[in-house]
Amino acid sequence: MGGGCASHAEAVAVRRRCGAGARGRPGAAGPGLRGASERPGRAGRAGPGPAMAAEGKVTGQSQEQFLLLAKAARGAALASLIHQVLEAPGIYVFGELLDMPAVRELADSEFSPVFRLLTIFAYGTYADYLAEAANLPPLTEAQKNKLRHLSVVTLAAKIKCIPYSVLLEQLQLKNVRQLEDLVIEAVYADVLRGSLDQRNQRLEVDYSIGRDIRREELSTITRTLQEWCQGCEVVLSGIEEQVSRANQHKEQQLALKQQIESEVANLKKTIKVTTAAAAAATSQDPEQHLTELREPAPGTNQRQASKKTSKAKGLRGSTKIWSKSN
């Protein structure tokens, strides 16, 4: 496969869930494929590494260069430039190019098939190209792979777990080996991130790039965002209601606490007043009077002890009498 496609050995090394609970095979995986061990010379993490970031920077510069060249190009030169853009690695967004007046003029010229091809790359899929292939310029292998990558992105926007059967049909691939090679190439191009699930025969997508948006789709996007905002307002209203209830409950508890503390303070005052009055009636110090109420009189314990002793003696005497009588 063209465009720097990964080999089948790399495809086999992608994490596969085969057998009973097997999560992967030893080997290499693309930057966005999960669960594989490290490969020498490439970081074993999900997401693009430093080399991928550098490639993205170069790609951005290349796209700007193409846009600058397109401003001055006309006719056949512009059509040739568009073919270069469609084949250039890393360029997957074409909206700015389509909005250029010179490019739009191609729609009504002899190069209208080239303009239509650019439109398919911006908004369509590989199946759309095949449906109009008779009226469109032929694609190189690199262009085919790029359009297939974009087709996977379109599918990923609808479902996150894409069956192999759907991918093979939409991308017109002959076998799973070609499909895995294509997915690994898309991952290395940072078009998508995910995992290949061979046991369930599906591609699980965690992330994919965004595609160009048609002008007629803006109203749908606006409506969706408005519905989302309305949902957020409902949630916010519910949160505010809960906060209000919590504050009311807190105020009630504080009021109850203050009431209890006030009652306790009143009871203490009442007890002090009562004690003072009783002490005044007996000409005693109020504190001393309270102490006497709490502690028993000194002779009380002695009287209770003598009563207990007499009772014990009485029981012993009765025991002796009973024995003699026997």
Wavefront OBJ file of the C-alpha trace (Angstrom):
o trace
v 0.000 0.000 0.000
v 1.237 3.515 -0.807
v 1.840 6.620 1.274
v 4.157 5.061 3.864
v 1.720 2.315 4.789
v 2.782 0.066 7.654
v 3.782 -3.497 6.834
v 1.733 -6.560 7.676
v 4.157 -7.327 10.493
v 3.082 -4.074 12.117
v -0.562 -4.952 11.590
v -0.068 -8.318 13.274
v 1.634 -6.542 16.173
v -1.428 -4.377 16.853
v -3.191 -5.281 20.036
v -5.785 -7.958 19.365
v -8.197 -9.512 21.706
v -7.959 -13.126 20.648
v -9.033 -16.205 22.569
v -10.294 -16.250 26.145
v -9.480 -12.847 27.565
v -6.287 -12.323 25.559
v -5.620 -8.605 25.315
v -2.830 -8.411 22.760
v 0.277 -9.839 21.235
v 3.835 -8.776 21.855
v 5.181 -6.385 19.288
v 4.610 -2.860 18.038
v 1.532 -0.725 17.786
v 0.800 2.640 16.281
v 0.844 5.797 18.390
v -2.894 5.655 18.894
v -3.382 1.899 19.256
v -3.695 0.771 22.854
v -2.300 -2.123 24.768
v 0.784 -3.123 22.747
v 4.337 -3.326 24.080
v 7.047 -0.873 23.087
v 8.750 -1.115 19.798
v 12.431 -0.110 19.530
v 12.739 3.419 18.215
v 9.052 4.286 18.845
v 7.345 5.277 22.057
v 4.794 2.741 23.274
v 2.103 5.207 24.263
v -1.297 6.242 22.980
v -1.232 9.412 20.946
v 1.320 11.012 18.634
v 4.914 11.288 19.804
v 7.466 14.058 19.108
v 8.022 12.801 15.571
v 4.280 12.963 14.922
v 4.087 16.506 16.323
v 6.941 17.569 14.064
v 5.179 15.977 11.097
v 1.995 17.870 11.944
v 3.936 21.146 12.024
v 5.427 20.451 8.616
v 1.990 19.507 7.309
v 0.561 22.825 8.485
v 3.326 24.690 6.726
v 2.747 22.669 3.551
v -0.960 23.464 3.596
v -0.253 27.170 3.926
v 2.174 26.941 1.015
v -0.466 25.255 -1.137
v -2.975 27.976 -0.261
v -0.509 30.692 -1.228
v 0.193 28.962 -4.539
v -3.536 28.511 -5.207
v -4.137 32.264 -4.991
v -1.996 32.882 -8.066
v -2.790 29.690 -10.016
v -5.471 29.429 -12.692
v -6.883 26.764 -14.984
v -4.686 23.724 -15.589
v -2.057 24.914 -13.101
v -4.689 25.145 -10.360
v -6.096 21.707 -11.255
v -2.609 20.219 -11.025
v -2.091 21.933 -7.666
v -5.335 20.433 -6.377
v -4.117 16.944 -7.323
v -0.941 17.609 -5.354
v -2.950 18.699 -2.322
v -5.100 15.566 -2.499
v -1.985 13.400 -2.593
v 0.087 15.298 0.001
v 0.431 13.352 3.280
v -1.107 14.862 6.382
v -3.553 17.248 4.677
v -7.114 16.169 5.484
v -8.945 19.527 5.548
v -9.855 21.270 2.302
v -12.431 23.891 3.295
v -10.089 26.862 2.913
v -9.095 25.708 -0.543
v -12.728 25.268 -1.588
v -13.622 28.777 -0.411
v -11.060 30.416 -2.695
v -12.719 32.226 -5.651
v -10.269 30.790 -8.178
v -11.081 27.249 -7.068
v -14.826 27.863 -7.237
v -14.446 29.073 -10.803
v -13.322 25.558 -11.730
v -16.873 24.293 -11.131
v -18.033 25.985 -14.344
v -14.968 25.214 -16.429
v -13.491 22.234 -18.222
v -11.853 21.291 -14.913
v -15.176 20.754 -13.157
v -14.327 17.037 -12.502
v -11.310 18.191 -10.501
v -13.506 20.548 -8.486
v -15.994 17.744 -7.883
v -13.154 15.456 -6.769
v -11.985 18.090 -4.284
v -15.549 18.349 -2.982
v -15.678 14.588 -2.378
v -12.405 14.722 -0.456
v -13.798 17.549 1.660
v -17.248 16.146 2.408
v -17.653 12.690 0.865
v -16.405 9.125 1.174
v -14.703 6.515 -0.951
v -18.112 5.054 -1.789
v -19.182 8.458 -3.161
v -16.138 8.505 -5.403
v -16.841 5.006 -6.720
v -20.405 6.034 -7.535
v -19.086 8.831 -9.799
v -15.744 7.322 -10.809
v -16.671 7.344 -14.520
v -16.915 11.154 -14.488
v -13.993 11.869 -12.176
v -10.190 11.772 -12.571
v -8.507 8.508 -11.530
v -6.932 8.341 -8.093
v -3.393 7.406 -7.191
v -2.809 4.877 -4.426
v -1.962 7.673 -1.990
v -5.192 9.490 -2.844
v -7.200 6.287 -2.450
v -5.743 5.687 0.989
v -6.376 9.258 2.060
v -9.997 9.113 0.938
v -10.381 5.797 2.738
v -8.986 7.381 5.893
v -11.548 10.145 5.604
v -14.271 7.545 5.066
v -13.301 5.854 8.350
v -13.504 9.244 10.069
v -17.018 9.729 8.707
v -18.059 6.308 10.016
v -16.442 7.020 13.391
v -18.586 10.143 13.744
v -21.669 7.889 13.678
v -20.495 4.787 15.562
v -17.452 4.229 17.764
v -17.254 0.460 17.248
v -17.176 -0.148 13.499
v -17.533 -3.776 12.341
v -14.909 -5.079 9.957
v -17.660 -6.071 7.526
v -18.830 -2.454 7.231
v -15.282 -1.192 6.731
v -14.477 -3.802 4.092
v -17.633 -2.918 2.185
v -17.319 0.870 2.436
v -13.595 0.928 1.659
v -13.724 -1.794 -1.015
v -10.899 -3.800 0.528
v -10.371 -7.478 -0.215
v -9.359 -8.829 3.178
v -8.720 -7.995 6.845
v -4.978 -7.732 6.260
v -5.438 -4.747 3.945
v -7.901 -3.213 6.400
v -5.488 -3.477 9.322
v -2.688 -1.971 7.238
v -4.949 0.942 6.350
v -5.987 1.517 9.976
v -2.377 1.485 11.184
v -1.459 3.984 8.488
v -4.344 6.238 9.595
v -3.174 6.003 13.192
v 0.384 6.977 12.287
v -1.047 9.924 10.350
v -2.907 10.935 13.552
v -6.233 10.687 11.758
v -7.714 8.452 14.442
v -6.843 6.564 17.611
v -8.326 3.340 18.850
v -7.819 -0.417 18.870
v -8.325 -3.386 16.561
v -10.559 -6.017 18.134
v -10.011 -9.129 16.050
v -12.038 -11.396 18.314
v -15.185 -9.292 17.779
v -14.104 -8.243 14.274
v -14.411 -4.503 14.801
v -12.463 -1.257 15.059
v -12.946 0.623 18.347
v -12.365 4.340 17.801
v -11.394 6.579 20.725
v -10.619 9.723 18.745
v -10.831 10.944 15.160
v -10.169 14.257 13.438
v -12.944 16.571 12.340
v -13.923 16.951 8.709
v -15.013 19.955 6.671
v -18.580 21.140 7.201
v -21.018 22.048 4.453
v -22.717 25.420 4.736
v -26.148 23.773 4.777
v -25.073 21.763 7.825
v -24.477 24.882 9.915
v -28.169 25.198 10.811
v -28.195 21.626 12.137
v -25.076 22.281 14.200
v -26.576 25.500 15.535
v -29.769 23.691 16.524
v -27.786 20.964 18.262
v -25.775 23.523 20.211
v -28.960 25.348 21.209
v -30.468 22.101 22.493
v -27.270 21.455 24.407
v -27.434 24.944 25.949
v -31.044 24.369 26.959
v -30.080 21.101 28.594
v -27.290 22.863 30.474
v -29.752 25.498 31.688
v -32.092 22.787 32.990
v -29.239 21.118 34.837
v -28.060 24.462 36.236
v -31.592 25.250 37.409
v -31.756 21.900 39.191
v -28.408 22.529 40.881
v -29.502 25.982 42.033
v -32.703 24.498 43.475
v -30.710 21.908 45.408
v -28.366 24.613 46.723
v -31.361 26.678 47.834
v -32.832 23.691 49.690
v -29.499 22.996 51.338
v -29.224 26.617 52.502
v -32.747 26.546 53.906
v -31.988 23.350 55.804
v -28.799 24.906 57.153
v -30.686 27.983 58.360
v -33.303 25.806 60.059
v -30.609 23.826 61.846
v -28.863 26.998 62.994
v -32.144 28.405 64.301
v -32.836 25.147 66.173
v -29.340 25.194 67.658
v -29.787 28.779 68.856
v -33.165 27.900 70.372
v -31.693 24.965 72.279
v -28.778 27.058 73.538
v -31.208 29.772 74.694
v -33.347 27.233 76.574
v -30.256 25.780 78.265
v -29.140 29.251 79.326
v -32.630 29.993 80.763
v -32.611 26.723 82.696
v -29.221 27.557 84.215
v -30.490 30.963 85.300
v -33.615 29.405 86.811
v -31.559 26.878 88.765
v -29.258 29.586 90.101
v -32.208 31.741 91.175
v -33.917 28.810 92.893
v -30.733 27.827 94.693
v -30.117 31.367 95.850
v -33.636 31.636 97.223
v -33.325 28.368 99.136
v -29.960 29.388 100.564
v -31.335 32.735 101.648
v -34.170 30.961 103.453
v -31.669 28.875 105.459
v -29.169 31.746 105.796
v -26.507 29.774 103.966
v -24.180 30.525 101.150
v -25.806 29.450 97.837
v -22.759 27.496 96.775
v -22.587 25.695 100.102
v -26.259 24.899 99.852
v -25.750 23.321 96.454
v -22.863 21.275 97.842
v -25.039 19.980 100.696
v -27.738 18.988 98.275
v -25.290 17.032 96.185
v -23.392 15.333 99.102
v -25.051 13.331 101.905
v -24.672 14.396 105.596
v -21.587 13.007 107.460
v -23.607 10.911 109.945
v -25.717 9.283 107.283
v -23.068 6.771 106.213
v -22.331 5.833 109.877
v -26.012 5.220 110.668
v -26.375 3.058 107.570
v -23.257 1.086 108.536
v -24.510 0.483 112.116
v -27.857 -0.690 110.755
v -26.135 -3.171 108.498
v -23.957 -4.443 111.414
v -26.959 -4.938 113.697
v -28.782 -6.817 111.033
v -25.803 -9.097 110.554
v -25.532 -9.772 114.313
v -29.196 -10.560 114.472
v -28.829 -13.090 111.705
v -25.886 -14.785 113.443
v -27.780 -14.989 116.746
v -30.790 -16.555 115.114
v -28.510 -19.141 113.533
v -27.118 -20.189 116.943
v -30.594 -20.550 118.433
v -31.690 -22.728 115.577
v -28.691 -24.983 116.028
v -29.320 -25.523 119.771
v -32.910 -26.324 119.227
v -31.848 -28.987 116.782
l 1 2 3 4 5 6 7 8 9 10 11 12 13 14 15 16 17 18 19 20 21 22 23 24 25 26 27 28 29 30 31 32 33 34 35 36 37 38 39 40 41 42 43 44 45 46 47 48 49 50 51 52 53 54 55 56 57 58 59 60 61 62 63 64 65 66 67 68 69 70 71 72 73 74 75 76 77 78 79 80 81 82 83 84 85 86 87 88 89 90 91 92 93 94 95 96 97 98 99 100 101 102 103 104 105 106 107 108 109 110 111 112 113 114 115 116 117 118 119 120 121 122 123 124 125 126 127 128 129 130 131 132 133 134 135 136 137 138 139 140 141 142 143 144 145 146 147 148 149 150 151 152 153 154 155 156 157 158 159 160 161 162 163 164 165 166 167 168 169 170 171 172 173 174 175 176 177 178 179 180 181 182 183 184 185 186 187 188 189 190 191 192 193 194 195 196 197 198 199 200 201 202 203 204 205 206 207 208 209 210 211 212 213 214 215 216 217 218 219 220 221 222 223 224 225 226 227 228 229 230 231 232 233 234 235 236 237 238 239 240 241 242 243 244 245 246 247 248 249 250 251 252 253 254 255 256 257 258 259 260 261 262 263 264 265 266 267 268 269 270 271 272 273 274 275 276 277 278 279 280 281 282 283 284 285 286 287 288 289 290 291 292 293 294 295 296 297 298 299 300 301 302 303 304 305 306 307 308 309 310 311 312 313 314 315 316 317 318 319 320 321 322 323 324 325 326
